[in-house]
């Protein structure tokens, strides 16, 4: 079969496959020189580059989030232009792949001897290659994170009091909002479960003079957090330990206030009841617990064969808000407040991607190309999922069951007389 006939066959396939797709304009380019555009009258917002047999295999054999994502991170499939514009295309492909129309199209595609051979001999990933991809998330040096997280070193959803606000300011806002919701006071014993590089612990101690403790499972994060505490001369108020949250009840420590920020997604849905019971167990009477984490929309079923599940958070599970509230109440908590920061997380992720891309040359000195591509794809895809409302970010404020004497509380003081500049400048 001639190359010209193959080009014609491919063009007909894509014309048929995307005949009802008009959300964005895009182009497709193959390594052998073939090209296609979804709308010749519009400039493509992005272009898909098929660099190898594995890229065609990902599209034609069994397209899923994971297979398409793997083709991208290994460089077989690439994206030029607006990365965010590619996600509507991918969603359309995944939706079409489940239809009889797609199976009929694929049968026509496979009629080409050349492409049947191409699919048959596409490279397959070894187990060691998969393990290396999974390990990237927790094994990176802090020099990788600083350029795109910014000076606050906060790897969780920021809080934008103004859409034009800088990432650094919005992250300081988030730390302040958590402390305000917890009604943090001087000398309070405060615990941050999954403290990262210590930013919330530092904020609680420097701004509120609380006795702040943090725990993490990452040796690298613990080391950096301790360095930051020493640099800020807050050793008398701060400490960070390398510890699993399940070990906490073994000590005699009890806390006035507890926060868990971006950690409970790793707990596992089957262990959430134990997680909330443990938090209540180490909380002093009349204490408060703020759980800040991602939830899956109840309208969206759990993802199957997800790229993020395999390469980013292999042990992560997302519960719905309803499940979180029900389990927390069953464990003995009263729900005091719930706030959805979904749009804030979309904004945060877009700024992270922007920083990641602008720092690409420097970052590649610390990480392999594959790791860079995983982070770029995962964060851009997550921003798109937050935009659509498939996932959400909730701050759920919990307290022990009401005592006999009730105190009237209100939200107004959380948002008044806002200023984080003085404390953030000293810490970051």
C-alpha angles and dihedrals in degrees: 000000000000123000089240092058090049090053090051091048092051092048092052091048094054092042089056097040095051099033092116098038117103106143096106135000116243143162135220123214126186128204091244093061101265116137137182135184127205092215118017089194094061132059109248114255090205139000130219113218116204103201102170148009090270091064092055089045091055090053101040108031105048114335113203135147088264100047093046091044092050091052088054099046092049092050097246091114121033139182127220123190123010108011091196091059091064095066096074087052092052092047090052091050092050092048092047092046089067093056132090087235090065093049090053091050091048091053089057090048092052090053086080108092092207094055094043087059091044091056094045095054101041113133119262125212119248121227091249090054091052092047091052091052093050094048094059097085100069102023101067123113118245088248087072094055102041099071095056103026091050129217095314091065090211114154100192140072116310125216115235114201086180125025091229093052118124120254091243092054093044092052091051087050090054093052090048093048092053092051091048093049089051090050088229114200135187112282093015112145103238129187127196110198108209094010099184111197092347102261098137092043090052092047093049092050100040098043103029102024090231121158095249127195128182133191129198139166093220118094091197093053092047092051093050092045091054091049091052092048091052092046090052090047091233097129091122092059104029138059134166123200133192098236145133114240090234089066093061099089089058089071126065092239117128125180137213093209134017132189130188112190120186093338109096092072085075095052097081125236093258091056099045094096090054090046093055093042090053091050090052090047094057094041119097119236111284090014126142132231123196116198113195113185151126120272131190117241111252087227092061121070119226111279117257120218090357121188091217093050091054103038108020112029105008093172097037123118128183121215123194121253089250091056092048093051094044093050094045091051092046089053090058105268130127115220108236101174142355125197127180114215096177096131090046091057092050088054092046093052094047090054091048090052090048091051092044092053094045090051096043096118094050093043093053088064088067103033138034121258091252092058092050090052092049092054094044093050096041095050095044091047091049091051089053091049091052090048091055093044094240088128130023139193118231133187105203115190113205134186137176119275114291116278121224090264113060124202120208109239131185140186100232097094091056090070105032130096091009117189126144100157099096097050096040093052091056096048107037 
